[in-house]
Amino acid sequence: MIMLSESAAGKVKELLVQEGRSDIALRVAVQPGGCSGLRYAMYLDDESGDGDVAAEQFGVRVIIDRMSVPYLQEAKIDFVDTLEQSGFTIDNPMAQGSCACGHSFH
C-alpha cells in the first residue's frame, strides 16, 4: 500500500478541517495521460467503491482503486514547503521513467 508521510497526513488533515467534514478520504490514482502515458491523480473523495483498497495512516484514510494499486504499492506521498517548491510529492520506485512536467510516468 502507498505510504503517507506524517507531514503529508498533517496537510491532508488541514484540508479536511477546511472542508468541515470527517467522512472524506484522500484518493490516489494512476490515470491515462501525461507525456509518458500515465499520470497521478490525488484528491479528496467522499465515496469509495467495492474495488477500492483503503488504509488509515496518521489518522488519514487513503483510498486507491484496484487498477492503480500495482503502480502505487511502493510509492510514498510527502508534503514539502520550501523556498523552491510547495505541495505534495510522490516518490515512486515503481515508475520506470518520467517527463519534464513531473506529473507522469510509464
MOCORZI-V307188 format. One record per run of one state. SS is the DSSP state (alpha for helix, beta for strand, coil for the rest). FROM is the first residue (numbers start at 1). TO is the last residue. If there is no record, write none. Layout:
((SS FROM TO) (SS FROM TO))
//
This chain:
((coil 1 2) (beta 3 4) (coil 5 5) (alpha 6 19) (coil 20 24) (beta 25 32) (coil 33 37) (beta 38 45) (coil 46 51) (beta 52 57) (coil 58 59) (beta 60 65) (alpha 66 72) (coil 73 75) (beta 76 81) (coil 82 85) (beta 86 91) (coil 92 97) (beta 98 98) (coil 99 103) (beta 104 105) (coil 106 106))
//
